[in-house]
Amino acid sequence: MPFPQQTPVLIAGGGPVGLTLAALLASFGVRSLVIENDPSYCTGSRAICMSRRSQEILGWVGADKALVEKGLSWAGGRSYYRDTEVLHFQMPNDPTQRFAPMVNIQQYFAEQYAHEAAQRYGNLVDIRWNCTVKAVRELADGNEIDVIDINGKTHTIHSDWLVACEGGRSTGAGANGAATAGYAIRRQVRDCGYSTKNKSRRGAIGVV
């Protein structure tokens, strides 16, 4: 399928944010083009916890039910150093609320459910996998964006709006002086044992 020469909204990044945004725009009748570097949903698990607010937003496009059924909802937690509890927290939670404070779920499932929601709107959402935003030029009436496809060919697309959803190393945001600085946290995994009322188990605990 050839690339469009113009689109109302170009979304750089087809992760949970970009795909959910595309579905939300489509629900209002707004067409968008999503550019994603990966060939499909992400491999591994980049994000593992989703907040109540994120679940609410996914609910706006009907992607919440599958996510909640697949994930593990929770409202509190404990951390241990050896056999000593060093942290115990409980987040505010009312049983009558629609969503738990947090849900654990691999990112690729969130992407899948957001994508499926976007597909319900037909050609209002155009997703191009294996493509990269290479350059962005601001114009008086929008943006001119160079996109490189899987074969290395450059396509120039005009958009009224550009939304950077690629994360901290965003080409779109960087081209407009809005790049973010990040930092890395080194984590180690220690083997540990813990006991319950019924039996003892061995597991792993992550420490910073």
Backbone as a chain_set.jsonl record, in Angstrom:
{"seq": "MPFPQQTPVLIAGGGPVGLTLAALLASFGVRSLVIENDPSYCTGSRAICMSRRSQEILGWVGADKALVEKGLSWAGGRSYYRDTEVLHFQMPNDPTQRFAPMVNIQQYFAEQYAHEAAQRYGNLVDIRWNCTVKAVRELADGNEIDVIDINGKTHTIHSDWLVACEGGRSTGAGANGAATAGYAIRRQVRDCGYSTKNKSRRGAIGVV", "coords": {"N": [[0.845, -1.19, 0.0], [0.661, 2.185, -0.925], [2.295, 5.047, 0.604], [0.513, 7.699, 2.191], [0.367, 11.082, 0.985], [-0.443, 13.107, 2.552], [-1.714, 13.645, 5.845], [-4.046, 14.136, 8.494], [-3.158, 13.755, 11.182], [-0.043, 12.671, 12.247], [1.319, 10.042, 13.96], [4.076, 9.344, 15.749], [5.354, 6.463, 16.698], [4.204, 3.401, 17.739], [3.386, 2.256, 20.187], [1.715, 1.468, 23.333], [0.69, 4.048, 23.957], [0.693, 5.492, 21.488], [-0.968, 3.833, 19.849], [-3.343, 3.78, 21.311], [-3.989, 6.5, 21.238], [-4.442, 6.781, 18.475], [-6.757, 5.231, 18.201], [-8.511, 6.704, 19.831], [-8.62, 9.178, 18.454], [-9.791, 8.273, 16.083], [-12.294, 7.574, 17.038], [-13.489, 9.996, 17.154], [-13.71, 10.587, 14.555], [-11.357, 11.375, 13.31], [-8.697, 11.035, 11.135], [-5.617, 9.178, 11.163], [-2.056, 8.539, 10.877], [0.092, 6.054, 11.824], [3.413, 5.571, 12.721], [5.686, 3.075, 13.218], [8.643, 1.646, 14.469], [9.211, -1.04, 15.105], [8.509, -4.44, 13.942], [6.067, -5.395, 14.738], [3.975, -5.816, 17.627], [5.729, -4.978, 20.662], [8.64, -6.837, 21.68], [9.462, -8.915, 24.483], [9.102, -7.255, 27.655], [8.511, -4.094, 28.144], [7.088, -2.29, 29.691], [5.384, -2.98, 32.735], [3.477, -2.445, 34.644], [0.322, -0.88, 34.911], [-1.438, 2.056, 35.564], [-4.469, 3.067, 37.321], [-5.557, 5.266, 35.985], [-4.55, 4.954, 33.371], [-5.886, 2.622, 32.684], [-8.487, 3.586, 32.665], [-8.391, 5.34, 30.453], [-7.887, 3.535, 28.357], [-10.309, 2.301, 28.528], [-11.987, 4.137, 27.317], [-11.847, 3.543, 24.637], [-12.719, 0.999, 24.546], [-10.897, -0.993, 25.2], [-10.365, -1.972, 27.661], [-11.567, -4.16, 28.999], [-10.5, -6.652, 28.087], [-7.864, -6.251, 28.847], [-7.965, -6.04, 31.682], [-8.979, -8.552, 32.32], [-6.892, -10.181, 31.47], [-4.658, -9.272, 32.892], [-3.083, -8.822, 36.176], [-4.639, -7.507, 38.787], [-3.996, -5.185, 41.438], [-3.554, -3.686, 44.743], [-1.715, -3.075, 46.661], [1.501, -3.702, 48.265], [4.469, -5.547, 49.339], [7.873, -5.375, 50.343], [10.939, -7.082, 50.887], [13.985, -7.361, 52.714], [16.151, -9.829, 52.881], [14.943, -11.588, 55.537], [13.452, -9.562, 56.547], [10.859, -7.265, 56.563], [10.838, -4.404, 54.624], [9.312, -2.563, 53.374], [5.946, -1.696, 53.182], [3.024, -1.098, 51.612], [-0.161, 0.379, 50.857], [-2.417, 1.255, 48.461], [-4.907, 3.83, 48.019], [-8.158, 2.581, 47.675], [-11.343, 1.833, 46.555], [-13.792, -0.602, 46.74], [-15.967, -0.276, 45.044], [-15.054, 1.029, 42.856], [-14.306, 1.093, 39.343], [-11.849, 0.192, 38.358], [-8.839, -1.345, 39.59], [-6.137, 0.111, 41.583], [-3.672, -0.477, 40.312], [-2.53, -2.557, 37.593], [-0.869, -5.465, 36.667], [0.634, -6.267, 33.687], [2.001, -7.51, 30.662], [3.594, -5.371, 28.292], [3.174, -5.874, 25.543], [0.678, -7.057, 25.392], [-1.015, -4.942, 26.117], [-0.536, -3.277, 23.93], [-1.586, -4.879, 21.889], [-4.364, -4.95, 22.548], [-5.045, -2.242, 22.361], [-4.478, -1.829, 19.674], [-6.341, -3.556, 18.459], [-8.66, -2.226, 19.189], [-8.326, 0.125, 17.712], [-8.492, -0.875, 15.119], [-11.17, -1.29, 14.745], [-12.192, 0.946, 13.619], [-11.696, 0.959, 10.966], [-10.405, 2.357, 7.964], [-9.687, 4.746, 9.118], [-7.539, 4.62, 10.751], [-4.236, 4.185, 10.033], [-1.633, 2.07, 10.126], [1.835, 1.755, 10.012], [4.211, -0.564, 10.097], [7.665, -1.372, 10.853], [8.868, 1.0, 10.076], [10.419, 4.271, 10.184], [10.562, 7.481, 11.667], [12.476, 9.913, 10.278], [13.19, 12.611, 9.866], [11.994, 15.889, 10.699], [10.282, 18.744, 9.643], [9.2, 21.888, 10.414], [6.411, 23.665, 9.228], [4.513, 26.492, 8.016], [1.898, 25.707, 7.855], [1.729, 23.277, 9.163], [3.491, 20.203, 9.338], [6.361, 18.761, 7.748], [7.361, 15.586, 7.106], [9.857, 13.152, 7.053], [9.829, 9.783, 6.354], [11.22, 6.609, 6.704], [10.998, 3.528, 5.097], [10.849, -0.138, 5.39], [12.476, -0.968, 3.319], [14.327, 0.978, 3.057], [13.573, 3.198, 1.649], [12.69, 6.633, 1.318], [9.906, 8.471, 2.355], [8.039, 11.377, 2.01], [5.855, 13.123, 4.002], [3.079, 15.188, 4.589], [1.702, 16.625, 7.462], [-0.966, 17.845, 9.483], [-0.799, 17.82, 12.201], [1.687, 16.601, 14.451], [2.418, 13.982, 16.586], [4.506, 12.92, 19.075], [5.18, 9.816, 20.199], [7.165, 8.091, 20.933], [8.76, 7.66, 23.102], [11.633, 8.375, 25.254], [13.754, 8.744, 23.435], [12.788, 10.033, 21.198], [12.493, 10.793, 17.787], [10.781, 12.626, 16.591], [10.124, 14.424, 18.713], [12.712, 15.268, 19.392], [13.527, 16.61, 17.083], [12.114, 18.904, 17.285], [13.117, 20.168, 19.468], [12.271, 19.167, 21.899], [13.2, 16.983, 23.228], [13.669, 14.472, 25.773], [15.588, 13.929, 28.747], [16.929, 10.993, 30.102], [17.501, 8.39, 32.59], [19.283, 5.537, 33.77], [18.525, 2.695, 35.773], [20.23, 0.425, 37.608], [19.543, -2.896, 38.259], [19.564, -5.674, 40.456], [19.148, -9.163, 40.865], [18.303, -11.195, 43.489], [18.458, -14.404, 44.907], [16.05, -15.774, 47.035], [14.371, -16.92, 50.002], [11.092, -17.571, 51.24], [8.399, -17.761, 53.586], [5.129, -19.107, 54.002], [1.929, -19.57, 55.585], [1.322, -22.143, 54.956], [3.431, -23.403, 53.558], [6.961, -23.387, 52.731], [8.72, -21.412, 50.337], [10.841, -20.764, 47.49], [12.141, -17.966, 45.835], [12.602, -15.0, 43.887], [13.945, -11.734, 44.443], [13.906, -8.395, 43.54], [16.346, -5.871, 43.737], [17.468, -2.495, 44.068]], "CA": [[0.0, 0.0, 0.0], [1.502, 3.388, -0.961], [2.166, 5.98, 1.718], [-0.244, 8.914, 1.859], [1.161, 12.307, 0.924], [-0.933, 14.022, 3.588], [-2.555, 13.06, 6.89], [-4.347, 15.132, 9.533], [-2.31, 13.521, 12.361], [0.959, 11.611, 12.163], [1.712, 9.599, 15.3], [5.375, 8.677, 15.72], [5.411, 5.503, 17.792], [3.011, 2.559, 17.818], [3.278, 1.546, 21.453], [0.387, 1.627, 23.939], [0.22, 5.437, 23.881], [0.389, 5.847, 20.111], [-2.107, 3.074, 19.345], [-4.548, 4.258, 22.005], [-4.3, 7.814, 20.675], [-5.034, 6.581, 17.153], [-8.139, 4.768, 18.397], [-9.293, 7.822, 20.366], [-8.861, 10.114, 17.36], [-10.747, 7.651, 15.166], [-13.627, 7.612, 17.644], [-14.022, 11.332, 16.851], [-13.71, 10.743, 13.113], [-10.099, 11.978, 12.861], [-7.799, 10.065, 10.519], [-4.225, 9.295, 11.611], [-1.051, 7.625, 10.355], [0.984, 5.644, 12.908], [4.704, 5.079, 12.244], [6.305, 2.267, 14.271], [9.909, 1.054, 14.047], [9.177, -2.493, 15.279], [7.678, -5.126, 12.947], [4.755, -5.678, 15.318], [3.991, -5.454, 19.038], [7.079, -5.066, 21.225], [9.071, -8.116, 22.239], [9.827, -8.717, 25.886], [8.133, -6.456, 28.402], [9.103, -2.799, 28.477], [6.301, -1.789, 30.821], [4.755, -4.123, 33.385], [2.378, -1.99, 35.503], [-0.495, 0.192, 34.362], [-2.202, 2.706, 36.621], [-5.92, 3.157, 37.151], [-5.851, 6.279, 34.97], [-4.297, 4.342, 32.069], [-6.981, 1.685, 32.43], [-9.655, 4.404, 32.322], [-8.224, 5.84, 29.086], [-8.125, 2.394, 27.481], [-11.742, 2.057, 28.558], [-12.659, 5.048, 26.381], [-11.899, 2.933, 23.303], [-13.186, -0.373, 24.684], [-9.778, -1.942, 25.305], [-10.105, -2.216, 29.081], [-12.061, -5.442, 29.496], [-9.504, -7.695, 27.805], [-6.66, -5.966, 29.63], [-8.199, -6.372, 33.092], [-9.129, -10.004, 32.414], [-5.598, -10.808, 31.249], [-3.67, -8.815, 33.856], [-3.226, -9.075, 37.608], [-4.944, -6.247, 39.475], [-3.512, -5.165, 42.821], [-3.721, -2.404, 45.433], [-0.663, -2.866, 47.654], [2.622, -4.617, 48.131], [5.475, -5.658, 50.393], [9.246, -5.662, 49.926], [11.721, -7.659, 51.979], [15.43, -7.533, 52.66], [16.318, -11.105, 53.571], [13.677, -11.965, 56.164], [12.901, -8.372, 57.189], [10.018, -6.427, 55.715], [11.362, -3.039, 54.587], [8.305, -1.679, 52.792], [4.583, -2.221, 53.091], [2.178, 0.033, 51.227], [-1.502, 0.091, 50.381], [-2.936, 2.406, 47.739], [-6.335, 4.057, 48.233], [-8.955, 1.759, 46.764], [-12.73, 1.597, 46.928], [-14.289, -1.769, 45.993], [-16.974, 0.099, 44.052], [-14.41, 1.628, 41.691], [-14.276, 0.219, 38.17], [-10.519, -0.374, 38.161], [-7.905, -1.368, 40.719], [-5.103, 1.136, 41.429], [-2.653, -0.914, 39.355], [-2.664, -3.885, 37.009], [0.354, -5.984, 36.068], [0.404, -6.909, 32.389], [3.08, -7.244, 29.724], [3.27, -4.269, 27.389], [2.689, -6.294, 24.227], [-0.768, -7.281, 25.471], [-1.649, -3.619, 26.071], [-0.463, -2.833, 22.534], [-2.531, -5.689, 21.115], [-5.752, -4.543, 22.805], [-5.223, -0.9, 21.801], [-4.503, -1.999, 18.213], [-7.63, -4.136, 18.095], [-9.648, -1.147, 19.315], [-8.134, 1.04, 16.584], [-8.913, -1.535, 13.885], [-12.632, -1.236, 14.61], [-12.567, 2.162, 12.893], [-11.371, 0.803, 9.556], [-9.31, 3.104, 7.349], [-9.351, 5.977, 9.852], [-6.239, 4.377, 11.389], [-3.281, 3.566, 9.115], [-0.431, 1.738, 10.901], [2.944, 1.288, 9.179], [5.251, -1.192, 10.889], [9.001, -1.401, 10.246], [9.149, 2.318, 9.502], [11.051, 5.164, 11.144], [10.572, 8.921, 11.411], [13.875, 10.299, 10.131], [13.373, 14.062, 9.985], [10.765, 16.685, 10.821], [10.454, 20.16, 9.307], [8.001, 22.662, 10.734], [5.934, 24.565, 8.186], [3.49, 27.42, 8.494], [0.593, 25.029, 7.892], [1.842, 21.93, 9.708], [4.817, 19.599, 9.398], [6.804, 17.906, 6.66], [8.017, 14.51, 7.843], [10.491, 12.106, 6.255], [9.662, 8.449, 6.93], [11.974, 5.577, 5.989], [10.321, 2.243, 5.205], [11.703, -1.299, 5.634], [13.401, -1.106, 2.205], [15.236, 2.113, 3.043], [13.044, 4.279, 0.825], [12.191, 7.769, 2.08], [8.608, 9.019, 1.958], [7.796, 12.675, 2.641], [4.425, 13.212, 4.318], [2.649, 16.431, 5.235], [0.68, 16.409, 8.492], [-1.406, 19.036, 10.212], [-0.305, 17.641, 13.571], [2.629, 15.527, 14.713], [2.428, 13.601, 17.999], [5.65, 12.045, 19.342], [4.862, 8.799, 21.202], [8.236, 7.108, 20.787], [9.564, 7.555, 24.31], [12.653, 9.379, 25.53], [14.646, 8.96, 22.295], [11.894, 10.364, 20.103], [12.975, 11.611, 16.675], [9.855, 13.741, 16.408], [10.297, 15.414, 19.78], [14.062, 15.81, 19.31], [13.612, 17.543, 15.968], [11.456, 20.145, 17.682], [13.73, 20.682, 20.688], [11.519, 18.733, 23.083], [13.693, 15.683, 23.668], [13.78, 14.326, 27.212], [16.782, 13.255, 29.247], [16.558, 9.894, 30.985], [18.573, 7.78, 33.361], [19.138, 4.091, 33.916], [18.627, 2.134, 37.113], [20.768, -0.924, 37.564], [18.868, -3.766, 39.219], [20.124, -6.998, 40.644], [18.175, -10.144, 41.349], [18.862, -12.055, 44.53], [17.652, -15.569, 45.259], [15.601, -15.628, 48.419], [13.353, -17.852, 50.447], [10.066, -16.96, 52.067], [7.488, -18.747, 54.158], [3.721, -18.796, 54.176], [1.337, -20.387, 56.644], [1.198, -23.53, 54.52], [4.688, -24.013, 53.11], [8.064, -22.487, 52.396], [8.993, -21.334, 48.911], [11.991, -20.001, 47.097], [11.803, -17.079, 44.723], [13.597, -13.964, 43.588], [13.56, -10.405, 44.835], [14.691, -7.384, 42.834], [16.82, -4.787, 44.598], [18.171, -1.452, 43.35]], "C": [[0.888, 1.251, 0.0], [1.269, 4.278, 0.251], [1.324, 7.173, 1.291], [0.694, 10.117, 1.799], [0.768, 13.29, 2.02], [-1.777, 13.248, 4.578], [-2.862, 14.132, 7.935], [-3.418, 15.006, 10.733], [-1.335, 12.4, 12.047], [1.429, 11.301, 13.571], [3.009, 8.823, 15.17], [5.471, 7.766, 16.936], [4.117, 4.726, 17.921], [2.992, 1.684, 19.046], [1.891, 1.738, 22.046], [-0.176, 3.038, 23.803], [-0.19, 5.79, 22.458], [-0.831, 5.129, 19.565], [-3.411, 3.492, 20.015], [-4.966, 5.62, 21.476], [-4.96, 7.678, 19.313], [-6.488, 6.132, 17.263], [-9.03, 5.887, 18.915], [-9.621, 8.84, 19.278], [-9.904, 9.56, 16.395], [-12.162, 7.69, 15.719], [-14.302, 8.969, 17.442], [-14.002, 11.612, 15.349], [-12.448, 11.352, 12.54], [-9.166, 10.888, 12.35], [-6.371, 10.281, 11.003], [-3.363, 8.246, 10.923], [-0.069, 7.335, 11.474], [2.255, 5.055, 12.298], [5.392, 4.361, 13.399], [7.537, 1.553, 13.731], [9.897, -0.481, 14.127], [8.288, -3.141, 14.21], [6.274, -5.45, 13.437], [4.784, -5.193, 16.771], [5.386, -5.705, 19.613], [7.367, -6.479, 21.719], [9.563, -7.878, 23.661], [8.748, -7.901, 26.585], [8.776, -5.165, 28.856], [8.385, -2.16, 29.66], [5.549, -2.968, 31.419], [3.567, -3.716, 34.248], [1.633, -0.851, 34.823], [-1.39, 0.737, 35.467], [-3.701, 2.691, 36.317], [-6.274, 4.151, 36.042], [-5.629, 5.722, 33.565], [-5.407, 3.367, 31.702], [-8.244, 2.442, 32.032], [-9.579, 4.88, 30.871], [-8.429, 4.715, 28.078], [-9.608, 2.039, 27.426], [-12.511, 2.954, 27.609], [-12.774, 4.454, 24.989], [-12.298, 1.457, 23.372], [-12.096, -1.412, 24.776], [-9.519, -2.371, 26.741], [-10.494, -3.617, 29.533], [-11.028, -6.551, 29.294], [-8.257, -7.504, 28.65], [-6.829, -6.377, 31.088], [-8.328, -7.881, 33.279], [-7.787, -10.724, 32.284], [-4.601, -10.481, 32.356], [-3.977, -9.216, 35.288], [-3.426, -7.74, 38.312], [-4.475, -6.314, 40.924], [-3.611, -3.761, 43.404], [-2.626, -2.139, 46.463], [0.452, -3.867, 47.477], [3.551, -4.589, 49.323], [6.833, -5.93, 49.752], [10.047, -6.12, 51.126], [13.211, -7.569, 51.681], [15.758, -8.732, 53.532], [15.0, -11.482, 54.23], [13.005, -10.787, 56.861], [12.079, -7.554, 56.199], [10.508, -4.985, 55.784], [10.364, -2.053, 53.992], [6.967, -2.393, 52.749], [3.686, -1.034, 52.767], [0.835, -0.462, 50.703], [-2.04, 1.352, 49.715], [-4.423, 2.577, 48.0], [-7.161, 3.294, 47.206], [-10.333, 1.525, 47.338], [-13.241, 0.417, 46.106], [-15.31, -1.428, 44.917], [-16.355, 0.726, 42.802], [-14.265, 0.603, 40.571], [-12.941, -0.492, 38.013], [-9.723, -0.366, 39.461], [-6.841, -0.288, 40.517], [-4.045, 0.787, 40.397], [-3.046, -2.276, 38.789], [-1.324, -4.268, 36.392], [0.008, -6.7, 34.764], [1.564, -6.561, 31.468], [2.644, -6.213, 28.687], [2.689, -4.736, 26.059], [1.203, -6.635, 24.242], [-1.521, -5.953, 25.412], [-1.654, -3.082, 24.643], [-1.476, -3.586, 21.675], [-3.963, -5.194, 21.296], [-6.036, -3.146, 22.275], [-5.307, -0.964, 20.276], [-5.841, -2.557, 17.757], [-8.741, -3.095, 18.191], [-9.552, -0.196, 18.128], [-8.648, 0.439, 15.281], [-10.423, -1.497, 13.684], [-13.086, -0.039, 13.788], [-12.112, 2.138, 11.441], [-10.214, 1.67, 9.098], [-9.025, 4.445, 8.013], [-7.995, 5.849, 10.542], [-5.364, 3.587, 10.425], [-1.981, 3.337, 9.887], [0.625, 1.168, 9.969], [4.057, 0.774, 10.091], [6.58, -1.135, 10.14], [9.347, -0.091, 9.55], [9.66, 3.255, 10.595], [10.882, 6.614, 10.707], [12.024, 9.382, 11.417], [14.099, 11.788, 10.355], [12.019, 14.744, 10.026], [11.097, 18.14, 10.505], [9.14, 20.883, 9.574], [7.679, 23.616, 9.596], [4.875, 25.487, 8.772], [2.142, 26.739, 8.658], [0.686, 23.596, 8.399], [3.275, 21.45, 9.763], [5.085, 18.796, 8.127], [7.717, 16.856, 7.273], [8.579, 13.485, 6.87], [10.388, 10.779, 7.007], [10.423, 7.45, 6.073], [11.282, 4.232, 6.202], [11.337, 1.107, 5.35], [12.75, -1.499, 4.531], [14.385, 0.054, 2.098], [14.767, 3.281, 2.197], [12.453, 5.376, 1.701], [10.877, 8.273, 1.492], [8.406, 10.336, 2.709], [6.293, 12.884, 2.778], [4.143, 14.543, 4.994], [1.559, 16.103, 6.253], [0.302, 17.744, 9.125], [-0.839, 19.014, 11.632], [0.662, 16.463, 13.616], [2.632, 15.248, 16.21], [3.55, 12.586, 18.208], [5.316, 11.109, 20.497], [5.918, 7.706, 21.21], [9.061, 6.913, 22.044], [10.664, 8.609, 24.366], [13.582, 9.684, 24.377], [13.871, 9.326, 21.038], [12.566, 11.232, 19.044], [12.097, 12.834, 16.492], [10.032, 14.82, 17.45], [11.675, 16.073, 19.697], [14.204, 16.833, 18.209], [12.987, 18.888, 16.301], [11.979, 20.689, 19.008], [13.035, 20.256, 21.957], [11.973, 17.378, 23.583], [13.85, 15.651, 25.177], [15.061, 13.605, 27.579], [16.354, 12.181, 30.22], [17.742, 9.39, 31.768], [18.273, 6.299, 33.508], [19.284, 3.694, 35.37], [19.125, 0.711, 36.981], [20.09, -1.766, 38.646], [19.581, -5.106, 39.286], [19.034, -7.912, 41.182], [18.87, -11.077, 42.324], [17.906, -13.228, 44.772], [17.256, -15.453, 46.726], [14.58, -16.712, 48.736], [12.324, -17.116, 51.282], [9.08, -18.031, 52.492], [6.069, -18.223, 54.187], [3.19, -19.687, 55.292], [1.361, -21.873, 56.266], [2.528, -24.182, 54.153], [5.72, -22.94, 52.839], [8.319, -22.539, 50.901], [10.301, -20.585, 48.686], [11.597, -19.164, 45.896], [12.921, -16.092, 44.493], [13.065, -12.613, 44.007], [14.461, -9.42, 44.107], [15.081, -6.257, 43.763], [17.562, -3.792, 43.727], [19.573, -1.337, 43.874]], "O": [[1.779, 1.366, 0.841], [0.193, 4.268, 0.849], [1.413, 7.612, 0.145], [1.707, 10.151, 2.497], [1.534, 14.186, 2.373], [-2.475, 12.305, 4.205], [-2.0, 14.96, 8.228], [-2.936, 16.012, 11.253], [-1.737, 11.313, 11.633], [1.884, 12.189, 14.291], [3.04, 7.76, 14.549], [5.646, 8.232, 18.062], [3.059, 5.302, 18.179], [2.629, 0.51, 18.974], [0.972, 2.135, 21.33], [-1.37, 3.213, 23.562], [-1.278, 6.319, 22.232], [-1.652, 5.745, 18.885], [-4.457, 3.552, 19.369], [-6.155, 5.876, 21.285], [-5.931, 8.377, 19.021], [-7.346, 6.596, 16.512], [-10.179, 6.011, 18.49], [-10.755, 9.311, 19.182], [-10.79, 10.285, 15.943], [-13.124, 7.824, 14.962], [-15.523, 9.086, 17.542], [-14.248, 12.74, 14.92], [-12.453, 11.806, 11.395], [-8.881, 9.926, 13.063], [-5.952, 11.416, 11.229], [-3.851, 7.218, 10.453], [0.54, 8.255, 12.02], [2.189, 4.152, 11.463], [5.654, 4.963, 14.44], [7.488, 0.93, 12.67], [10.514, -1.144, 13.293], [7.419, -2.481, 13.639], [5.389, -5.747, 12.634], [5.528, -4.271, 17.106], [6.131, -6.545, 19.107], [6.464, -7.213, 22.119], [10.022, -6.787, 24.0], [7.602, -7.87, 26.137], [9.506, -5.145, 29.847], [9.018, -1.558, 30.526], [5.119, -3.861, 30.689], [2.725, -4.558, 34.559], [2.247, 0.037, 34.23], [-2.018, -0.019, 36.207], [-4.131, 2.352, 35.215], [-7.186, 3.904, 35.253], [-6.425, 5.984, 32.663], [-5.82, 3.295, 30.545], [-8.989, 1.993, 31.161], [-10.571, 4.832, 30.144], [-9.078, 4.918, 27.051], [-10.103, 1.542, 26.414], [-13.584, 2.575, 27.137], [-13.682, 4.804, 24.236], [-12.223, 0.747, 22.369], [-12.323, -2.583, 24.469], [-8.54, -3.069, 27.006], [-9.81, -4.202, 30.372], [-10.72, -7.297, 30.224], [-7.66, -8.475, 29.116], [-5.935, -6.994, 31.667], [-7.849, -8.43, 34.271], [-7.571, -11.758, 32.916], [-3.783, -11.326, 32.719], [-4.988, -9.859, 35.574], [-2.497, -6.94, 38.42], [-4.546, -7.366, 41.561], [-3.734, -2.776, 42.676], [-2.614, -1.073, 47.08], [0.367, -4.771, 46.646], [3.444, -3.732, 50.2], [6.926, -6.63, 48.743], [9.87, -5.622, 52.238], [13.635, -7.687, 50.532], [15.661, -8.671, 54.758], [14.012, -11.681, 53.523], [12.098, -10.978, 57.67], [12.562, -7.197, 55.124], [10.587, -4.404, 56.867], [10.552, -0.84, 54.096], [6.873, -3.547, 52.333], [3.593, -0.083, 53.544], [0.719, -1.57, 50.18], [-2.108, 2.406, 50.347], [-5.136, 1.59, 48.183], [-6.889, 3.359, 46.007], [-10.475, 1.072, 48.474], [-13.13, 0.439, 44.881], [-15.502, -2.201, 43.978], [-17.045, 0.932, 41.804], [-14.12, -0.594, 40.819], [-12.897, -1.646, 37.585], [-9.906, 0.501, 40.316], [-6.656, 0.185, 39.396], [-3.568, 1.666, 39.68], [-3.786, -3.039, 39.41], [-0.718, -3.474, 35.673], [-0.809, -7.622, 34.745], [2.057, -5.433, 31.492], [1.489, -6.184, 28.261], [1.812, -4.076, 25.501], [0.534, -6.515, 23.216], [-2.546, -5.847, 24.738], [-2.644, -2.504, 24.194], [-2.144, -2.99, 20.831], [-4.694, -5.034, 20.319], [-7.136, -2.879, 21.792], [-6.098, -0.252, 19.658], [-6.411, -2.083, 16.775], [-9.658, -3.084, 17.37], [-10.572, 0.242, 17.597], [-9.178, 1.155, 14.432], [-10.9, -1.658, 12.56], [-14.221, 0.0, 13.312], [-12.136, 3.163, 10.76], [-9.171, 1.723, 9.749], [-8.198, 5.209, 7.516], [-7.371, 6.856, 10.879], [-5.698, 2.465, 10.044], [-1.302, 4.294, 10.26], [0.363, 0.222, 9.226], [4.746, 1.545, 10.759], [6.611, -0.88, 8.936], [10.048, -0.09, 8.539], [9.373, 3.063, 11.776], [11.038, 6.94, 9.53], [12.72, 9.262, 12.426], [15.091, 12.182, 10.969], [11.035, 14.255, 9.471], [12.063, 18.697, 11.026], [8.099, 20.526, 9.023], [8.563, 24.289, 9.066], [4.404, 25.28, 9.89], [1.335, 27.14, 9.497], [-0.185, 22.78, 8.099], [4.171, 22.184, 10.179], [4.174, 18.233, 7.518], [8.73, 17.19, 7.888], [7.878, 13.008, 5.978], [10.812, 10.674, 8.158], [10.285, 7.445, 4.85], [11.011, 3.838, 7.336], [12.541, 1.353, 5.423], [13.787, -2.121, 4.765], [15.183, 0.111, 1.162], [15.495, 4.261, 2.043], [11.796, 5.093, 2.703], [10.758, 8.472, 0.283], [8.589, 10.386, 3.925], [5.554, 12.829, 1.795], [4.891, 14.971, 5.873], [0.607, 15.387, 5.942], [1.131, 18.64, 9.28], [-0.454, 20.045, 12.184], [0.485, 15.464, 12.918], [2.826, 16.159, 17.014], [3.549, 11.519, 17.594], [5.183, 11.548, 21.639], [5.615, 6.54, 21.461], [9.973, 6.087, 22.059], [10.639, 9.597, 23.632], [14.154, 10.773, 24.327], [14.269, 8.959, 19.933], [13.138, 12.276, 19.359], [12.591, 13.938, 16.266], [10.084, 16.005, 17.118], [11.803, 17.28, 19.902], [14.919, 17.821, 18.369], [13.298, 19.896, 15.666], [11.361, 21.569, 19.606], [13.184, 20.905, 22.992], [11.229, 16.691, 24.283], [14.132, 16.676, 25.797], [15.559, 12.774, 26.82], [15.505, 12.424, 31.078], [18.855, 9.897, 31.63], [17.125, 5.872, 33.38], [20.07, 4.284, 36.111], [18.501, -0.113, 36.312], [20.072, -1.381, 39.816], [20.125, -5.596, 38.296], [18.115, -7.468, 41.87], [19.901, -11.672, 42.01], [16.69, -13.046, 44.833], [18.074, -15.067, 47.561], [14.007, -17.333, 47.841], [12.652, -16.142, 51.96], [8.944, -19.068, 51.843], [5.842, -17.028, 54.376], [3.939, -20.472, 55.874], [1.414, -22.745, 57.133], [2.732, -25.37, 54.405], [5.406, -21.755, 52.731], [8.155, -23.584, 50.271], [10.796, -19.877, 49.562], [10.818, -19.598, 45.048], [14.066, -16.339, 44.873], [11.86, -12.37, 43.935], [15.677, -9.612, 44.071], [14.242, -5.74, 44.5], [18.213, -4.18, 42.757], [20.344, -0.504, 43.396]]}, "num_chains": 1, "name": "protein.A"}
